[in-house]
């Protein structure tokens, strides 16, 4: 095993996880029954907090609304804030989940962040709320 130090710090690890982003607006759900909403953003971009190199991916939000549904225009503005943000891929999926849950308080939600391969490695991060 190698003892190579890649120079990552706690600061790199935390970067972006507590960023203040635009509010995700919601509208009132008109149905009492459970149904699933899937929102796909096929052109997500952010940057590595250490190198500044771009990360490209597909973000999928799958959720079962409770009283509120996510408003798409505000969601687009929310995602635009990630474009130049230094944030690890893992933090991205979990931050989006936290912000979606805070905005609409769904019955359950799954965020899948599928990033374009870099150096032969592909990362797919899945963050879940209310799913057993």
DSSP file (Angstrom, degrees, kcal/mol; ACC not computed):
  #  RESIDUE AA STRUCTURE BP1 BP2  ACC     N-H-->O    O-->H-N    N-H-->O    O-->H-N    TCO  KAPPA ALPHA  PHI   PSI    X-CA   Y-CA   Z-CA
    1    1 A X              0   0    0      0, 0.0     2,-0.2     0, 0.0     0, 0.0   0.000 360.0 360.0 360.0 139.8    0.0    0.0    0.0
    2    2 A X        -     0   0    0      1,-0.1     0, 0.0     2,-0.0     0, 0.0  -0.574 360.0-149.9 -89.2 148.7    1.3    3.4   -0.9
    3    3 A X        +     0   0    0     -2,-0.2     2,-0.2     2,-0.1    -1,-0.1  -0.165  41.5 154.0-105.1  36.4    1.6    6.4    1.5
    4    4 A X        -     0   0    0      1,-0.1     2,-0.7     2,-0.0    -2,-0.0  -0.474  36.2-146.4 -69.3 132.4    1.0    9.0   -1.2
    5    5 A X        -     0   0    0     -2,-0.2    -1,-0.1     1,-0.1    -2,-0.1  -0.902  11.9-171.3-101.6 114.7   -0.4   12.2    0.2
    6    6 A X        -     0   0    0     -2,-0.7    -1,-0.1     2,-0.1    -2,-0.0   0.475  41.8-117.4 -86.6  -1.6   -2.7   13.7   -2.4
    7    7 A X        +     0   0    0      1,-0.3     2,-0.3    43,-0.0    -2,-0.1   0.659  57.3 154.2  80.7  16.4   -3.1   17.0   -0.4
    8    8 A X        -     0   0    0      4,-0.1    -1,-0.3     3,-0.0     2,-0.2  -0.619  23.0-165.6 -79.2 137.9   -6.8   16.8    0.3
    9    9 A X     >  -     0   0    0     -2,-0.3     4,-2.1     1,-0.1     5,-0.1  -0.668  37.8-104.1-116.3 170.9   -7.8   18.7    3.5
   10   10 A X  H  > S+     0   0    0      1,-0.2     4,-2.1    -2,-0.2     5,-0.2   0.842 122.8  59.6 -61.3 -32.6  -10.9   18.9    5.7
   11   11 A X  H  > S+     0   0    0      2,-0.2     4,-1.3     1,-0.2    -1,-0.2   0.904 104.5  47.7 -62.6 -42.0  -11.5   22.2    4.0
   12   12 A X  H  4 S+     0   0    0      1,-0.2     3,-0.3     2,-0.2    76,-0.3   0.932 111.2  52.1 -61.5 -45.0  -11.7   20.5    0.6
   13   13 A X  H  < S+     0   0    0     -4,-2.1    75,-0.2     1,-0.2    -2,-0.2   0.855 114.8  40.4 -62.6 -36.6  -14.0   17.9    2.0
   14   14 A X  H >X S+     0   0    0     -4,-2.1     3,-1.8    -5,-0.1     4,-0.6   0.665  84.9 123.5 -85.5 -17.6  -16.5   20.4    3.5
   15   15 A X  T 3< S+     0   0    0     -4,-1.3    73,-0.6    -3,-0.3    34,-0.1  -0.165  83.8   1.6 -55.3 129.9  -16.4   22.8    0.5
   16   16 A X  T >4 S+     0   0    0     71,-0.1     3,-1.4     1,-0.1    -1,-0.3   0.095 100.6 103.7  86.0 -23.1  -19.8   23.5   -0.9
   17   17 A X  T <4 S+     0   0    0     -3,-1.8    -2,-0.1     1,-0.3    -1,-0.1   0.795  91.6  33.4 -64.8 -27.4  -21.7   21.3    1.6
   18   18 A X  T 3< S+     0   0    0     -4,-0.6    -1,-0.3     2,-0.1    -3,-0.1   0.151  87.5 141.8-113.1  19.2  -22.9   24.3    3.5
   19   19 A X    <   -     0   0    0     -3,-1.4     2,-0.7     1,-0.1    66,-0.0  -0.303  53.3-125.0 -62.0 141.2  -23.3   26.7    0.6
   20   20 A X        -     0   0    0      3,-0.0     2,-0.2    -2,-0.0    -1,-0.1  -0.815  38.6-179.7 -88.7 117.4  -26.3   29.1    0.7
   21   21 A X        -     0   0    0     -2,-0.7    57,-0.1     1,-0.1     3,-0.1  -0.707  36.2 -74.5-115.9 165.0  -28.2   28.6   -2.6
   22   22 A X        -     0   0    0     -2,-0.2    -1,-0.1    55,-0.2     2,-0.1  -0.253  60.6 -95.6 -58.0 147.0  -31.3   30.2   -4.1
   23   23 A X        -     0   0    0      1,-0.1     2,-0.7    -3,-0.1    -1,-0.1  -0.381  29.9-130.9 -64.5 136.7  -34.5   29.0   -2.5
   24   24 A X        -     0   0    0     75,-0.2     2,-0.1    -3,-0.1    -1,-0.1  -0.834  27.7-144.6 -88.5 116.7  -36.3   26.2   -4.3
   25   25 A X        -     0   0    0     -2,-0.7    46,-2.6    46,-0.3     2,-0.3  -0.372  15.7-163.2 -79.4 160.8  -39.9   27.3   -4.7
   26   26 A X  E     -A   70   0A   0     44,-0.2     2,-0.3    -2,-0.1    44,-0.2  -0.906   9.1-148.6-138.2 165.5  -42.9   24.9   -4.4
   27   27 A X  E     -A   69   0A   0     42,-2.1    42,-2.9    -2,-0.3     2,-0.2  -0.942  39.1 -82.9-134.7 159.5  -46.5   24.8   -5.3
   28   28 A X  E     -A   68   0A   0     -2,-0.3    40,-0.3    40,-0.2     2,-0.3  -0.411  39.8-125.4 -71.1 127.3  -49.5   23.0   -3.7
   29   29 A X        -     0   0    0     38,-2.6    -1,-0.1    -2,-0.2    -3,-0.0  -0.524  15.4-158.5 -68.2 131.4  -49.9   19.3   -4.6
   30   30 A X        +     0   0    0     -2,-0.3     2,-0.4     2,-0.0    -1,-0.1   0.480  67.0  71.0 -92.6  -3.8  -53.5   18.8   -5.8
   31   31 A X        -     0   0    0     35,-0.1     4,-0.1     1,-0.1    -2,-0.1  -0.920  55.4-162.2-121.9 141.5  -53.6   15.0   -5.2
   32   32 A X        +     0   0    0     -2,-0.4    -1,-0.1     2,-0.1     2,-0.1   0.677  69.5  88.3 -90.1 -21.2  -53.8   13.1   -2.0
   33   33 A X  S    S-     0   0    0      1,-0.1     2,-0.3     0, 0.0    -2,-0.1  -0.363  88.5 -99.0 -76.6 158.7  -52.7    9.7   -3.5
   34   34 A X        +     0   0    0     -2,-0.1     2,-0.3    30,-0.1    -1,-0.1  -0.603  51.2 158.3 -76.7 135.2  -49.1    8.8   -3.7
   35   35 A X        -     0   0    0     -2,-0.3    30,-0.6    30,-0.2     2,-0.4  -0.972  34.4-118.3-151.4 156.9  -47.4    9.3   -7.1
   36   36 A X  E     -B   64   0B   0     -2,-0.3     2,-0.5    28,-0.2    28,-0.2  -0.791  16.2-161.4-105.1 138.7  -43.9    9.7   -8.2
   37   37 A X  E     -B   63   0B   0     26,-3.0    26,-2.6    -2,-0.4     2,-0.5  -0.968   6.0-165.5-115.4 132.0  -42.2   12.6   -9.9
   38   38 A X  E     -B   62   0B   0     -2,-0.5     2,-0.5    24,-0.2    24,-0.2  -0.979   4.7-175.2-120.3 124.7  -38.9   12.2  -11.7
   39   39 A X  E     -B   61   0B   0     22,-2.8    22,-3.1    -2,-0.5     2,-0.5  -0.979   6.9-165.2-118.6 127.9  -36.9   15.3  -12.7
   40   40 A X  E     -B   60   0B   0     -2,-0.5     2,-0.7    20,-0.2    20,-0.2  -0.961  12.8-169.7-120.3 126.8  -33.8   14.8  -14.7
   41   41 A X  E >   -B   59   0B   0     18,-3.3    18,-2.4    -2,-0.5     3,-0.6  -0.911   7.7-178.0-110.0 100.7  -31.0   17.4  -15.3
   42   42 A X  E 3  S+     0   0B   0     -2,-0.7    -1,-0.1     1,-0.2    18,-0.1   0.555  74.1  50.5 -80.2  -6.0  -28.8   15.9  -18.0
   43   43 A X  E 3  S+     0   0B   0     16,-0.1    -1,-0.2    13,-0.1     2,-0.2  -0.260  70.3 157.3-128.1  47.9  -26.3   18.7  -18.1
   44   44 A X  E <   -B   57   0B   0     13,-2.1    13,-2.2    -3,-0.6     2,-0.4  -0.497  16.0-176.5 -73.3 139.7  -25.2   19.3  -14.5
   45   45 A X  E     +B   56   0B   0     34,-0.2     2,-0.3    11,-0.2    40,-0.2  -0.998  16.2 145.0-138.0 144.8  -21.8   20.9  -13.9
   46   46 A X  E     -B   55   0B   0      9,-1.8     9,-3.1    -2,-0.4     2,-0.3  -0.837  38.0-111.9-151.3-172.6  -19.7   21.8  -10.9
   47   47 A X  E     -Bc  54  86B   0     38,-2.5    40,-2.4    35,-0.3     7,-0.2  -0.956  28.2-100.0-132.4 153.7  -16.0   21.8  -10.2
   48   48 A X     >  -     0   0    0      5,-2.9     4,-1.7    -2,-0.3    40,-0.1  -0.508  29.4-138.1 -65.6 132.0  -13.6   19.9   -8.1
   49   49 A X  T  4 S+     0   0    0     -2,-0.2    -1,-0.1     1,-0.2    37,-0.1   0.696  99.0  39.2 -70.0 -16.5  -12.9   21.8   -4.9
   50   50 A X  T  4 S+     0   0    0      3,-0.1    -1,-0.2   -38,-0.1    36,-0.0   0.874 129.3  22.7 -96.3 -47.8   -9.1   21.0   -5.0
   51   51 A X  T  4 S-     0   0    0      2,-0.1    -2,-0.2     3,-0.0     3,-0.1   0.721  87.8-132.7 -95.4 -23.0   -8.2   21.1   -8.7
   52   52 A X     <  +     0   0    0     -4,-1.7     2,-0.1     1,-0.3    -3,-0.1   0.509  56.7 144.8  79.3   3.4  -10.9   23.4  -10.1
   53   53 A X        -     0   0    0      1,-0.1    -5,-2.9    -6,-0.1    -1,-0.3  -0.483  54.7-101.3 -74.8 146.8  -11.5   20.9  -12.9
   54   54 A X  E     -B   47   0B   0     -7,-0.2     2,-0.4    -2,-0.1    -7,-0.3  -0.346  26.4-154.8 -72.8 147.9  -15.1   20.6  -14.1
   55   55 A X  E     -B   46   0B   0     -9,-3.1    -9,-1.8    -2,-0.1     2,-0.4  -0.983  10.9-165.2-116.6 132.7  -17.3   17.7  -13.2
   56   56 A X  E     +B   45   0B   0     -2,-0.4    60,-3.1    60,-0.2     2,-0.3  -0.930  21.5 140.6-118.6 141.8  -20.2   16.8  -15.5
   57   57 A X  E     -BD  44 115B   0    -13,-2.2   -13,-2.1    -2,-0.4     2,-0.5  -0.976  48.3-102.2-164.4 178.0  -23.1   14.6  -14.7
   58   58 A X  E     - D   0 114B   0     56,-2.5    56,-2.7    -2,-0.3     2,-0.5  -0.973  30.5-159.7-113.8 124.0  -26.8   13.7  -14.8
   59   59 A X  E     -BD  41 113B   0    -18,-2.4   -18,-3.3    -2,-0.5     2,-0.5  -0.916   7.0-170.1-105.9 128.2  -28.8   14.6  -11.7
   60   60 A X  E     -BD  40 112B   0     52,-2.7    52,-2.5    -2,-0.5     2,-0.6  -0.979   6.6-164.2-120.3 127.8  -32.1   12.7  -11.2
   61   61 A X  E     -BD  39 111B   0    -22,-3.1   -22,-2.8    -2,-0.5     2,-0.5  -0.956   9.1-179.4-108.5 117.5  -34.6   13.7   -8.5
   62   62 A X  E     +BD  38 110B   0     48,-2.7    48,-2.9    -2,-0.6     2,-0.3  -0.980  18.0 156.8-113.7 121.2  -37.2   11.0   -7.8
   63   63 A X  E     -BD  37 109B   0    -26,-2.6   -26,-3.0    -2,-0.5     2,-0.6  -0.994  42.7-138.7-147.2 156.5  -39.7   11.9   -5.1
   64   64 A X  E     -BD  36 108B   0     44,-2.5    43,-2.7    -2,-0.3    44,-0.9  -0.955  37.8-134.2-108.4 112.0  -43.2   11.3   -3.8
   65   65 A X        -     0   0    0     -2,-0.6   -30,-0.2   -30,-0.6     4,-0.1  -0.262  21.4-172.8 -69.1 153.6  -44.8   14.6   -3.0
   66   66 A X  S    S-     0   0    0      2,-0.6   -35,-0.1    38,-0.5    -1,-0.1   0.571  76.5 -27.3-103.6 -98.7  -46.6   15.2    0.2
   67   67 A X  S    S+     0   0    0     38,-0.4   -38,-2.6    37,-0.3     2,-0.3   0.650 128.9  49.2 -93.4 -17.0  -48.3   18.7    0.3
   68   68 A X  E     -A   28   0A   0     36,-0.7    -2,-0.6   -40,-0.3     2,-0.3  -0.913  60.8-154.5-129.1 151.0  -45.9   20.4   -2.0
   69   69 A X  E     -A   27   0A   0    -42,-2.9   -42,-2.1    -2,-0.3     2,-0.2  -0.916  34.6-102.0-117.8 148.6  -44.3   19.9   -5.5
   70   70 A X  E     -A   26   0A   0     -2,-0.3     2,-0.5   -44,-0.2   -44,-0.2  -0.471  29.3-131.5 -70.4 136.9  -41.0   21.4   -6.6
   71   71 A X     >  -     0   0    0    -46,-2.6     4,-1.5    -2,-0.2   -46,-0.3  -0.811  14.0-147.5 -91.3 124.9  -41.3   24.4   -9.0
   72   72 A X  H  > S+     0   0    0     -2,-0.5     4,-2.2     1,-0.2     5,-0.2   0.834  88.8  56.2 -69.9 -36.9  -39.0   23.8  -12.0
   73   73 A X  H  > S+     0   0    0      1,-0.2     4,-1.8     2,-0.2    -1,-0.2   0.937 110.8  45.1 -62.9 -44.7  -38.0   27.3  -12.8
   74   74 A X  H  > S+     0   0    0      1,-0.2     4,-2.2     2,-0.2    -1,-0.2   0.856 110.2  56.4 -66.0 -32.5  -36.6   27.9   -9.3
   75   75 A X  H  X S+     0   0    0     -4,-1.5     4,-2.5     2,-0.2    -1,-0.2   0.886 104.5  52.7 -64.9 -38.5  -34.9   24.5   -9.5
   76   76 A X  H  X S+     0   0    0     -4,-2.2     4,-1.8     2,-0.2    -2,-0.2   0.924 110.6  46.7 -61.9 -44.5  -33.1   25.5  -12.7
   77   77 A X  H  X S+     0   0    0     -4,-1.8     4,-0.9     2,-0.2   -55,-0.2   0.871 110.3  54.1 -65.9 -35.9  -31.8   28.7  -10.9
   78   78 A X  H >< S+     0   0    0     -4,-2.2     3,-0.9     1,-0.2     4,-0.4   0.946 109.2  47.4 -60.2 -49.3  -30.8   26.6   -8.0
   79   79 A X  H >< S+     0   0    0     -4,-2.5     3,-1.5     1,-0.2     4,-0.5   0.821 101.0  65.8 -65.4 -31.3  -28.8   24.2  -10.2
   80   80 A X  H >< S+     0   0    0     -4,-1.8     3,-1.2     1,-0.3     4,-0.3   0.811  90.6  66.1 -59.5 -29.4  -27.1   27.1  -12.0
   81   81 A X  T << S+     0   0    0     -3,-0.9     3,-0.4    -4,-0.9    -1,-0.3   0.727  93.5  59.7 -66.8 -21.2  -25.4   28.0   -8.7
   82   82 A X  T X  S+     0   0    0     -3,-1.5     3,-1.4    -4,-0.4   -35,-0.3   0.700  79.7  91.3 -76.6 -19.2  -23.4   24.8   -8.8
   83   83 A X  T <  S+     0   0    0     -3,-1.2    -1,-0.2    -4,-0.5    -2,-0.1   0.826 103.9  18.0 -49.9 -44.9  -21.8   25.6  -12.1
   84   84 A X  T 3  S+     0   0    0     -3,-0.4     2,-0.3    -4,-0.3    -1,-0.3   0.253  99.5 120.0-110.9  10.4  -18.7   27.3  -10.6
   85   85 A X    <   -     0   0    0     -3,-1.4   -38,-2.5   -40,-0.2     2,-0.8  -0.601  62.0-133.4 -82.3 133.1  -19.0   25.9   -7.1
   86   86 A X  B     +c   47   0B   0     -2,-0.3     2,-0.3   -40,-0.2   -38,-0.2  -0.778  50.3 140.3 -81.4 113.6  -16.1   23.7   -5.8
   87   87 A X        -     0   0    0    -40,-2.4   -71,-0.1    -2,-0.8   -74,-0.1  -0.967  51.9-113.2-157.9 136.5  -17.9   20.7   -4.3
   88   88 A X     >  -     0   0    0    -73,-0.6     4,-2.0    -2,-0.3     3,-0.1  -0.378  31.8-116.7 -68.8 152.5  -17.2   17.0   -4.2
   89   89 A X  H  > S+     0   0    0      1,-0.2     4,-1.8     2,-0.2     5,-0.2   0.883 115.5  53.2 -57.0 -41.8  -19.6   14.7   -6.1
   90   90 A X  H  > S+     0   0    0      1,-0.2     4,-1.7     2,-0.2    -1,-0.2   0.896 109.0  48.8 -63.0 -40.6  -20.7   13.0   -2.9
   91   91 A X  H  > S+     0   0    0      1,-0.2     4,-2.9     2,-0.2     5,-0.3   0.855 105.6  60.2 -66.8 -34.4  -21.5   16.3   -1.3
   92   92 A X  H  X S+     0   0    0     -4,-2.0     4,-2.5     2,-0.2     5,-0.2   0.959 106.5  43.9 -57.9 -53.9  -23.4   17.4   -4.4
   93   93 A X  H  X S+     0   0    0     -4,-1.8     4,-2.0     1,-0.2    -1,-0.2   0.907 117.6  45.5 -60.6 -43.1  -25.9   14.5   -4.1
   94   94 A X  H  X S+     0   0    0     -4,-1.7     4,-2.4     2,-0.2    -1,-0.2   0.862 112.3  50.3 -72.1 -35.8  -26.4   14.9   -0.4
   95   95 A X  H  X S+     0   0    0     -4,-2.9     4,-2.6     2,-0.2     5,-0.2   0.926 110.4  49.9 -66.9 -44.6  -26.7   18.7   -0.5
   96   96 A X  H  X S+     0   0    0     -4,-2.5     4,-2.7    -5,-0.3     5,-0.2   0.929 111.3  49.7 -59.6 -44.4  -29.4   18.5   -3.3
   97   97 A X  H  X S+     0   0    0     -4,-2.0     4,-2.7    -5,-0.2     5,-0.3   0.947 111.0  48.8 -59.0 -48.6  -31.3   15.9   -1.2
   98   98 A X  H  X S+     0   0    0     -4,-2.4     4,-2.2     1,-0.2    -1,-0.2   0.908 114.3  45.9 -57.3 -43.0  -31.1   18.1    1.9
   99   99 A X  H  X S+     0   0    0     -4,-2.6     4,-1.9     2,-0.2    -1,-0.2   0.870 112.5  49.4 -71.9 -37.3  -32.3   21.1    0.0
  100  100 A X  H  X S+     0   0    0     -4,-2.7     4,-2.5    -5,-0.2     5,-0.5   0.928 113.0  47.5 -65.5 -45.3  -35.1   19.2   -1.8
  101  101 A X  H  X S+     0   0    0     -4,-2.7     4,-1.9    -5,-0.2    -2,-0.2   0.911 112.5  49.3 -63.2 -42.4  -36.4   17.8    1.5
  102  102 A X  H  < S+     0   0    0     -4,-2.2    -1,-0.2    -5,-0.3    -2,-0.2   0.872 114.5  46.7 -64.0 -36.2  -36.2   21.2    3.2
  103  103 A X  H  < S+     0   0    0     -4,-1.9    -2,-0.2    -5,-0.1    -1,-0.2   0.947 132.4   8.5 -73.1 -50.2  -38.1   22.8    0.3
  104  104 A X  H  < S-     0   0    0     -4,-2.5   -36,-0.7    -5,-0.1   -38,-0.5   0.497  80.4-138.4-118.2  -4.5  -41.0   20.4   -0.2
  105  105 A X     <  -     0   0    0     -4,-1.9   -38,-0.4    -5,-0.5   -37,-0.1   0.926  33.6-163.5  45.2  60.5  -40.9   17.9    2.7
  106  106 A X        -     0   0    0     -6,-0.2   -41,-0.2   -40,-0.1     3,-0.2  -0.167  31.1-117.9 -70.3 165.2  -41.7   14.9    0.4
  107  107 A X  S    S-     0   0    0    -43,-2.7     2,-0.3     1,-0.3   -42,-0.1   0.891  96.9 -13.6 -67.7 -39.3  -42.9   11.5    1.6
  108  108 A X  E     -D   64   0B   0    -44,-0.9   -44,-2.5     2,-0.0     2,-0.3  -0.978  67.1-171.8-158.2 156.6  -39.7   10.1    0.2
  109  109 A X  E     -DE  63 129B   0     20,-2.4    20,-2.7    -2,-0.3     2,-0.4  -0.996   8.0-165.9-152.6 145.6  -36.9   11.2   -2.2
  110  110 A X  E     -DE  62 128B   0    -48,-2.9   -48,-2.7    -2,-0.3     2,-0.5  -0.995   7.0-163.0-133.4 127.4  -33.9    9.7   -4.0
  111  111 A X  E     -DE  61 127B   0     16,-2.8    16,-2.6    -2,-0.4     2,-0.5  -0.951   6.0-168.8-109.0 126.0  -31.2   11.8   -5.6
  112  112 A X  E     -DE  60 126B   0    -52,-2.5   -52,-2.7    -2,-0.5     2,-0.6  -0.973   3.1-170.5-116.1 124.6  -29.0   10.0   -8.1
  113  113 A X  E     -DE  59 125B   0     12,-3.0    12,-2.6    -2,-0.5     2,-0.7  -0.939   4.2-175.3-115.7 108.0  -25.9   11.9   -9.3
  114  114 A X  E     -DE  58 124B   0    -56,-2.7   -56,-2.5    -2,-0.6     2,-0.3  -0.898  11.9-160.6-109.8 108.1  -24.2   10.0  -12.1
  115  115 A X  E     -D   57   0B   0      8,-2.8     8,-0.4    -2,-0.7   -58,-0.3  -0.617  23.9-103.4 -96.1 147.6  -21.0   11.7  -13.1
  116  116 A X        -     0   0    0    -60,-3.1   -60,-0.2    -2,-0.3     7,-0.1  -0.379  53.2 -92.6 -61.7 138.2  -19.0   11.4  -16.4
  117  117 A X        -     0   0    0      5,-0.1     2,-0.4     3,-0.1     5,-0.2  -0.214  40.5-168.1 -57.5 142.1  -16.0    9.1  -16.0
  118  118 A X  B >  S-F  121   0C   0      3,-2.5     3,-1.6    -3,-0.1    -1,-0.0  -0.994  72.8  -6.6-131.2 125.3  -12.7   10.8  -15.1
  119  119 A X  T 3  S-     0   0    0     -2,-0.4     3,-0.1     1,-0.3    -1,-0.1   0.813 131.7 -54.8  61.7  29.6   -9.4    8.8  -15.3
  120  120 A X  T 3  S+     0   0    0      1,-0.2     2,-0.5     0, 0.0    -1,-0.3   0.474 115.6 112.0  84.6   1.5  -11.4    5.6  -16.0
  121  121 A X  B <   -F  118   0C   0     -3,-1.6    -3,-2.5    -5,-0.1     2,-0.5  -0.926  48.2-162.4-114.3 132.8  -13.6    5.9  -12.9
  122  122 A X        -     0   0    0     -2,-0.5     2,-0.5    -5,-0.2    -6,-0.1  -0.937   8.0-154.9-111.6 132.6  -17.3    6.6  -13.0
  123  123 A X        +     0   0    0     -2,-0.5    -8,-2.8    -8,-0.4     2,-0.4  -0.918  13.1 179.4-110.7 131.5  -19.0    7.8   -9.8
  124  124 A X  E     -E  114   0B   0     -2,-0.5     2,-0.5   -10,-0.2   -10,-0.2  -0.978  10.0-170.3-127.4 116.5  -22.7    7.2   -9.2
  125  125 A X  E     -E  113   0B   0    -12,-2.6   -12,-3.0    -2,-0.4     2,-0.5  -0.917   3.6-168.4-112.0 131.6  -23.9    8.6   -5.8
  126  126 A X  E     -E  112   0B   0     -2,-0.5     2,-0.4   -14,-0.2   -14,-0.2  -0.978   2.8-174.2-122.3 121.2  -27.4    7.9   -4.5
  127  127 A X  E     -E  111   0B   0    -16,-2.6   -16,-2.8    -2,-0.5     2,-0.3  -0.947  11.2-162.7-115.5 135.5  -28.8    9.8   -1.5
  128  128 A X  E     -E  110   0B   0     -2,-0.4     2,-0.4   -18,-0.2   -18,-0.2  -0.897  15.3-171.2-126.1 147.5  -32.1    8.7    0.0
  129  129 A X  E    S-E  109   0B   0    -20,-2.7   -20,-2.4    -2,-0.3     3,-0.1  -0.997  78.8  -3.5-133.5 128.9  -34.7   10.2    2.3
  130  130 A X  S    S+     0   0    0     -2,-0.4     2,-0.5     1,-0.2   -20,-0.1   0.638  97.4 124.3  69.4  14.4  -37.7    8.3    3.8
  131  131 A X              0   0    0    -22,-0.2    -1,-0.2     1,-0.1    -3,-0.1  -0.919 360.0 360.0-110.4 129.8  -36.7    5.1    1.8
  132  132 A X              0   0    0     -2,-0.5    -1,-0.1    -3,-0.1    -2,-0.0   0.449 360.0 360.0 -95.8 360.0  -36.1    1.9    3.7
